[in-house]
Amino acid sequence: MPSNTPNTPNTAPSGPGPFRQLLPEPGADVDLATAYAYPDDLDRPFVRANMVSSVDGGAIGPSGRSRDLSSAPDRRVMGVLRGLCDVVLVGAATARVEGYAPVRPREVWEPLRRGRPGTPPIAVVSRTLDLPEALLTSAPEDARTIVFTTASAPRERRERVRACADLVVVDGLSVGPEHVVNALGERGLFRVLTEGGPHLLAEFVGAGLLDELCLTLSPRVLGSGAPRVVAGGPGTPGAPTRASVRNTPVRMAHLLEAEENLFARYVRE
Ligand SMILES: NC(=O)c1ccc[n+]([C@@H]2O[C@H](COP(=O)([O-])OP(=O)(O)OC[C@H]3O[C@@H](n4cnc5c(N)ncnc54)[C@H](OP(=O)(O)O)[C@@H]3O)[C@@H](O)[C@H]2O)c1
């Protein structure tokens, strides 16, 4: 999730510089809403991820957040992607670290969201149900936060979340990506935008359920301590064992440039 600082303004006061298209053919004056349009006539959830990386593949900067990699054009793309989607999906660690709150409506989204709620709901996946309070208490009625958890989550927290959010409880110790996709599909939320983090994304990649990766390449080098945009850990689903290594071909749908940031859109073949 490039610059996953939620609710950042669509443009910096001076606004980001113009976006140039480099591929499939060079051109100026890119219309971001057209460039990032979801496929038409979806009949199942289409899972798009939006992540930012340094040029050496790091996803988390010295602040412990992705904002070290961010820029005005990156926030602009993030805003357009949020305006286009039906739901923003995140792992609970990202929601905690980045201080997620319900998405605020923006005037510029009106043409993008005609016939839909003014903002996409946030959907968050968590075992602990340790969630930012605002996600539970400040969401509008037509975009209530959706919370995915397991039957082993603390009972009191489950009850509290159920009272203020749309709670989906899955049997077992883990919420599988297929549970998330099915439940979002049942709610008619087909245009899915996941903003990570790297652990949640690893599970979607592992399950073969990531349809598209929008990757911002930020002109910085982070060094070897930074995790990648897709990263598991010992004991977590998606951990980097040989068995979890994939070699899935993707097609580059476009490559844009703004202020020395590259914006690639990769779609699964
Ligand atoms: N560069 C980028 O574009 C980017 C994007 C997003 C985030 N980030 C950075 O990445 C870091 C956070 O990412 P992360 O990879 O550590 O964590 P994450 O993927 O955001 O969240 C992991 C958490 O999600 C919940 N979760 C994940 N899979 C689950 C499952 N199958 N069942 C139930 N719950 C599940 C658990 O929450 P509980 O702990 O509540 O049980 C788990 O601890 C932050 O530093 C953030 O700034 C960077």
The ligand as a Tripos MOL2 file, in Angstrom:
@<TRIPOS>MOLECULE
LIG
   48    52     1     0     0
SMALL
NO_CHARGES

@<TRIPOS>ATOM
      1 N1          5.1740   -0.8870    1.7690 N.am      1 LIG1
      2 C1          3.8740   -1.0400    1.7740 C.2       1 LIG1
      3 O1          3.2310   -0.8350    0.7610 O.2       1 LIG1
      4 C2          3.1850   -1.4860    3.0390 C.ar      1 LIG1
      5 C3          1.8370   -1.8300    2.9980 C.ar      1 LIG1
      6 C4          1.1860   -2.2060    4.1680 C.ar      1 LIG1
      7 C5          1.8750   -2.2600    5.3400 C.ar      1 LIG1
      8 N2          3.1620   -1.9170    5.3590 N.ar      1 LIG1
      9 C6          3.9070   -2.0050    6.6250 C.3       1 LIG1
     10 O2          3.8790   -3.3860    6.9890 O.3       1 LIG1
     11 C7          3.8110   -3.5190    8.4120 C.3       1 LIG1
     12 C8          2.6060   -4.3390    8.7970 C.3       1 LIG1
     13 O3          2.5010   -5.4570    7.9480 O.3       1 LIG1
     14 P1          2.6530   -6.9560    8.4690 P.3       1 LIG1
     15 O4          2.9990   -7.7870    7.3010 O.co2     1 LIG1
     16 O5          3.5480   -6.9810    9.6500 O.co2     1 LIG1
     17 O6          1.2080   -7.3120    9.0010 O.3       1 LIG1
     18 P2         -0.2180   -7.3430    8.2810 P.3       1 LIG1
     19 O7         -0.1800   -8.2890    7.1420 O.co2     1 LIG1
     20 O8         -0.6910   -5.9700    8.0310 O.co2     1 LIG1
     21 O9         -1.1140   -7.9110    9.4710 O.3       1 LIG1
     22 C9         -0.8030   -9.1320   10.0800 C.3       1 LIG1
     23 C10        -1.8860   -9.3540   11.0830 C.3       1 LIG1
     24 O10        -3.1190   -9.5760   10.3990 O.3       1 LIG1
     25 C11        -3.8490  -10.5880   11.0540 C.3       1 LIG1
     26 N3         -3.8590  -11.7440   10.2030 N.ar      1 LIG1
     27 C12        -3.0780  -11.9730    9.1210 C.ar      1 LIG1
     28 N4         -3.3930  -13.1490    8.5730 N.ar      1 LIG1
     29 C13        -4.3940  -13.6650    9.3280 C.ar      1 LIG1
     30 C14        -5.1410  -14.8580    9.2420 C.ar      1 LIG1
     31 N5         -4.9260  -15.7510    8.2760 N.pl3     1 LIG1
     32 N6         -6.0940  -15.0910   10.1840 N.ar      1 LIG1
     33 C15        -6.3400  -14.1800   11.1370 C.ar      1 LIG1
     34 N7         -5.6590  -13.0240   11.2610 N.ar      1 LIG1
     35 C16        -4.6910  -12.7740   10.3700 C.ar      1 LIG1
     36 C17        -3.1320  -10.8420   12.3690 C.3       1 LIG1
     37 O11        -3.6490   -9.8340   13.2320 O.3       1 LIG1
     38 P3         -3.6460   -9.8920   14.8430 P.3       1 LIG1
     39 O12        -2.2290   -9.6150   15.2260 O.co2     1 LIG1
     40 O13        -4.5970   -8.8090   15.2770 O.co2     1 LIG1
     41 O14        -4.1220  -11.2320   15.2030 O.co2     1 LIG1
     42 C18        -1.6910  -10.5590   11.9680 C.3       1 LIG1
     43 O15        -0.8570  -10.2640   13.0690 O.3       1 LIG1
     44 C19         3.7600   -2.1090    8.9420 C.3       1 LIG1
     45 O16         5.0790   -1.7400    9.2910 O.3       1 LIG1
     46 C20         3.2740   -1.2850    7.7740 C.3       1 LIG1
     47 O17         3.7120    0.0410    7.8500 O.3       1 LIG1
     48 C21         3.8600   -1.5450    4.2460 C.ar      1 LIG1
@<TRIPOS>BOND
     1     1     2 1
     2     2     3 2
     3     2     4 1
     4     4     5 ar
     5     4    48 ar
     6     5     6 ar
     7     6     7 ar
     8     7     8 ar
     9     8     9 1
    10     8    48 ar
    11     9    10 1
    12     9    46 1
    13    10    11 1
    14    11    12 1
    15    11    44 1
    16    12    13 1
    17    13    14 1
    18    14    15 2
    19    14    16 1
    20    14    17 1
    21    17    18 1
    22    18    19 2
    23    18    20 1
    24    18    21 1
    25    21    22 1
    26    22    23 1
    27    23    24 1
    28    23    42 1
    29    24    25 1
    30    25    26 1
    31    25    36 1
    32    26    27 ar
    33    26    35 ar
    34    27    28 ar
    35    28    29 ar
    36    29    30 ar
    37    29    35 ar
    38    30    31 1
    39    30    32 ar
    40    32    33 ar
    41    33    34 ar
    42    34    35 ar
    43    36    37 1
    44    36    42 1
    45    37    38 1
    46    38    39 2
    47    38    40 1
    48    38    41 1
    49    42    43 1
    50    44    45 1
    51    44    46 1
    52    46    47 1
@<TRIPOS>SUBSTRUCTURE
     1 LIG1         1 GROUP 0 **** ****
